């Protein structure tokens, strides 16, 4: 199989999956076969011909040429955010900013009132359904705004909880307690990761994979990114396919950078100058200190 991998520049997981599913059955004739009876006047044994024997050359060449263009997603099944995915920041307890922060995308709080959106210099729209802010490229919503906003936010908060339960409930991690809870200089390939306590990112880490690969990082305790340290995407990996599901608080230090969706059981804090290519979805509050959030 080595020649097959080299010729078509495919990853081992892809090759094994397709080789076992398609190539071997044709090579061994296990798809179809027929028997040619021996002549009645002959002592020769009957011959068994597999259909693959007759067409293997043509089929294999065609199949391998097609397979060279096949891309197979690696990693766990994606977490469905449903309507919670419509927001750059979604919180049940409040969102605060120390200006100037820059947020691209919608910001929402529910089931609480708009007073929980602090530091934004809100301007209520004439419809009463949303507000705007100089710090937000998008709209801000609260449960006390006019219909249909309250019902829409109730659904989004419910979807946030469903997504958190889904992500935390995944079992059989590919990586368990990597780095004993402290990672730096790591290359994180697609898969399910689990830490049974806190996670500290003390140096730059790389998330490497294709645009259709997925990652879920389960953190049972708190999660922190040290000042100036970065999570970097390589190989076409997309932030929307990365989920950090954290049962404790999440803190990105000054100048730190995060990639991926954060599903927080408690608070999410981006300190001075921190940036996130992300969605911050918290079941308590989100605090920004001259931070940048882009989804």
Secondary structure as GFF3:
##gff-version 3
##sequence-region A 1 295
A	DSSP	alpha_helix	2	8	.	.	.	ID=ss1
A	DSSP	alpha_helix	12	18	.	.	.	ID=ss2
A	DSSP	pi_helix	19	23	.	.	.	ID=ss3
A	DSSP	alpha_helix	24	28	.	.	.	ID=ss4
A	DSSP	beta_strand	33	36	.	.	.	ID=ss5
A	DSSP	beta_strand	47	50	.	.	.	ID=ss6
A	DSSP	alpha_helix	51	67	.	.	.	ID=ss7
A	DSSP	three_ten_helix	82	86	.	.	.	ID=ss8
A	DSSP	beta_strand	89	91	.	.	.	ID=ss9
A	DSSP	beta_strand	94	98	.	.	.	ID=ss10
A	DSSP	beta_strand	102	104	.	.	.	ID=ss11
A	DSSP	beta_strand	107	109	.	.	.	ID=ss12
A	DSSP	three_ten_helix	114	116	.	.	.	ID=ss13
A	DSSP	beta_strand	117	118	.	.	.	ID=ss14
A	DSSP	beta_strand	123	124	.	.	.	ID=ss15
A	DSSP	beta_strand	131	132	.	.	.	ID=ss16
A	DSSP	beta_strand	136	137	.	.	.	ID=ss17
A	DSSP	beta_strand	140	142	.	.	.	ID=ss18
A	DSSP	alpha_helix	149	168	.	.	.	ID=ss19
A	DSSP	beta_strand	175	176	.	.	.	ID=ss20
A	DSSP	three_ten_helix	178	181	.	.	.	ID=ss21
A	DSSP	beta_strand	182	183	.	.	.	ID=ss22
A	DSSP	beta_strand	187	188	.	.	.	ID=ss23
A	DSSP	beta_strand	191	195	.	.	.	ID=ss24
A	DSSP	beta_strand	199	201	.	.	.	ID=ss25
A	DSSP	beta_strand	205	208	.	.	.	ID=ss26
A	DSSP	beta_strand	215	219	.	.	.	ID=ss27
A	DSSP	beta_strand	223	225	.	.	.	ID=ss28
A	DSSP	beta_strand	231	234	.	.	.	ID=ss29
A	DSSP	three_ten_helix	239	241	.	.	.	ID=ss30
A	DSSP	beta_strand	242	246	.	.	.	ID=ss31
A	DSSP	beta_strand	250	252	.	.	.	ID=ss32
A	DSSP	beta_strand	257	264	.	.	.	ID=ss33
A	DSSP	beta_strand	268	270	.	.	.	ID=ss34
A	DSSP	beta_strand	275	282	.	.	.	ID=ss35
A	DSSP	beta_strand	285	289	.	.	.	ID=ss36
A	DSSP	beta_strand	292	294	.	.	.	ID=ss37
###
